[in-house]
Amino acid sequence: MGWRQTIKEWREHKEKITAAPYNWTKEQIRNGTAAPSIVENLLSAFPNHTPHGDDDLHIKLMSATMFGGGLETTVATASFFLLAIVLYPEVAVKIQEEVDRVLGNAERLPTVQDQEEMPYLRRVLLEVQRWQPVNPLAIPHAAMEDDEYRGYYIPKGSIVIGNTWSITRDESIYPEPECFNPDRYLDPKVPPAPVFGYGRRVCPGNHFADANLFLLTSSLLYLYDVKRAVDENGREIIPEIKMMIDSTIS
C-alpha cells in the first residue's frame, strides 16, 4: 500500500471518529431522546439546536477531543489496574475488604460520594497511573521565550515535551519505582505522578477520569473476584508486561 492510500485511509478514519459522536448527539436531540451533555448544552444556544459555519465545526471538534481524549486513556488505565490486581492479588483482597466495609449490606453500587471512605483504592489508582502511565511523554508544548534548564539553552519556539515516564522512575521521589506499592502515598510528601500534564495546560478532564476509574474499579471488585488463569496442568499463569504503543501505551 502506497503512502498516499495510507494517508487517505487515516484521513477517513479521523473524519469518522470526529463526526460520529457529534452527529449521534444531534440525532438524539432531533428525536427528543438526548441525555444532558456538554454538546447538548452548547447546541441549545442556537436556534433549533443548529449552529452553522465555524460554530458547528468548533463544537464538533471539541466533542471529538473530549470523547477521544478520555476513552482510550481510561480504558488503558483500567487494563493496567486489572494487570496489577492479577500480579498482586493481595491488593484486590484489600480493595474488596474496603468496599465491603463501606457498602455493607447496601443494595447499591459504589458512587463518587464513597471515594473519601475508600482511601486504599484511591492510593491503588494513584499507583496504577504512576506504575504504568498511559502517556509516557506529555503533549508537546513550545517555549514562549528563551529559557535555560540545568545549563541547557532552550531557544524561543523550541518544542518541549515533558518526560512523564522518567519522572515516575525518579527514585528520589518514588523509591523502588518498578515495585507496585500503593502505600507509598501514605507519606504526604510523595506527590501523585503528573500523568495529566503540567501547569495551565493540565488535562481538563482529570477529575472526570478519576471519577470514572473509581466507579469502574470499585464496582468491578464489589461484584466479582478477579483471578489468574490456569494452564492445562492447573498451574496459575503469571501475566507478562508487554507494551503496545499507539497514541497511548496499553
N, C-alpha and C positions, 0 to 999 in steps of 0.2 A: 504493500500500500504506500503510495507516494505521500509526501508531506502535505500537499495541497488537500488531498482527500482526508487526511488525518485532521487537519485544521478545520475543514468543513464539518466533520462529524463532531469535533469539540464544540464548534460554534452552535450547532443544532442542539447539542446536549445542554449547553449553557442557556440557550434561549428557552428550552423546555423547563429546566428547573427554576428559571427566573419567573416565567409566566404562570406555571401550573398552580402554585398556592394562591397567587393573586386572583387568577381567573376563577378558581374554585370558590374563593370567598365572595367574589362578585355574583357568582351564580347562586350561592346561598342567600345573598341579600335579595336578589330578584325573586327567589322562591319564598321569601319570608321565613326562612329557617336558619338564618345566620346567628351563631352564638356571639356574645360580646367579644370583641377583639380589638387590637390596636388598628388593624386595617379597616374594620367596620367603623370604628370611631372617626378615623381620618376621612373616609369616604362620605360620612354623614354630613360633612361640612359643605358638600357640593349638591346642587340640585339633582334630584333623582339618583343620588349616590354615584354620579358620573363625572369625574374630572376629565379634563382634556389637556392635550399637549404635554408640557413639562410636568405639570402636576400629576398626571396619570403615570408618567414614566418614573418620577421620583418615588411615588408611593409603591409602585411595583418593585423597584429596585430595593427599597427599604425593607419590604416584606420578604424578599428573597434573601437579603442579608441576614435578617433575624432568623428565618427558617433554616437556612443553610449553616449559619454560624453556630446555632445551638443544637442541631440534630446530630451531626457526625461526632462532635466533641463529646456530647453527653453519652452517646452510645459507646464510644471508645472507652470513656472513663468507667462506665458501668461494666464493660467487659474486663477491665483491669481489676475492678472490685471483685468480680467472680473469680478471676485468677488468684487474687490474694487470699480469699477465704478457702479456696481449694488447696493452695500451698500451705496455708496456715489455718487449719481447721479450728484451732483453739480460739481464733479471732471470731469466727462465726458463732461459736458457742457463747462467747461473752456478749456479742451483739444480741443474740436471741434471749439471753437472760435479762438484758437491759430492756428490750422491747416488751417482754412478758411482764416485767415488773411495772412498767409504765402503764400498759394497757390492761393488765389483769384479765378479768372476765368480760371486758367491754366488747360488745359485738360491733366492732368497727375496725377500720384500718387506721394506721398512723396518719396524723395530719401535721402540717407545718408547725402548728402550735406545740407539738410534742418535742420539738428539737431541743429546747433548753433542758428537758428532762432526760435526754439521751446523749450525755457528753462523750461516752465512749465511741458511739457510732460517728459522732461528729469528728472525733480525732482520727478514726479509721479513714473517713473520707478525705480529710486533710492529708493523711499519709499516702493514700492511693494516688492523689494528684501530684504529690512530691516524688513518690517512688517511680511512677511511670507517667510523666507529663505527656499529654497527647500532642501538645505543641512544643517540641523541644527548642525551637527557635521562635522568638517573638515576631510579630508582624513588622516588616521594615519601616523605619522612620528616617527622616532626613534632618541633619544638623542645620539649625536655623542661622547659626553664626559659627565663626571659627572657634574651636574648642581644643582642649588638651586633656588627655586622660593618662595618668601614670607615665608622663613623659612622651606620650604618643600624640602627635599633632593630628587633629581631625578638621579638615577644611570645611568651610560652609558649603552646604549642599551634599555632603557625603551621606551615603546610605548607611544607617546604623541599625544593627539587628541585635537585640538582647539574646544572650545565650542562656536560656532558661535551664536547659539540661545541666550546664556547667554549674549554675547556681545551686541546683538541687543536689549536686555532688560535692559541695563545699564542706569538707569535714570540720572546719572551724565553726560551722553553723549547724550542720546535721551529722554528728558523729556516726560512723559506720553507715554511710549513705545507701549502700546496697541492701542493708537489712531493713525489712519491713517492721517498723516499730511505732505503732500509734501513740504509745505512752511518752514519746519524746516531747509531745506537745503539752505534757503536764508541767514542763518548765516554761513559765511565762516569757522567758527571754528567747524562746525558739519561735521564729515567725512562720506563718504559712508560706509555702512556696509561691512565687509570683507567677502562677500559671495563667492568670487572667490579664497579664500585661503590666504596664508600668505607667505611673503618673496620670496625667489628664486623659491619656488615651487608653486607660484600662477598659476592658470589655464591659459594655453597659449591661450585659446580661448575666453578670456574675452572681447576683442574688437569685435570679431565676434559675440558673444552672444548679446552684447549691440546693435550692428547694426541691428541684426535680430529682436530683441524686438522692437526697434524703428520703423523699417519698418512695422512690423506686426500691432502694436498698432495704429500708425498714419494712416495707410491705412484703418484699420478697422473703426475708428471713422470718417474718411473722407467720407466713403461710407455708413455707417449705424448708426442708433440710437440703443443703447442697453438699453432695458427697463426691468423692473421687470415683471415677470409673474404674472398672477392674478388667484385667485381660482374661484370656481363655483359661488361665490357670487360677483365677480368683485373686491374683495379686493386684494391689492398687496401682494405678497408672499415675505417676507424678508428672504433671504438665511441664513442658519446657517453655521458656520465654523466647519466642521468636517474633521479630517485628516485621510488619508490613508498613511501607511508607507510601502515602498518597498526599493529601493535604494535611493529614494528621498521622500520628503513629497509632497503630492498633494491632 
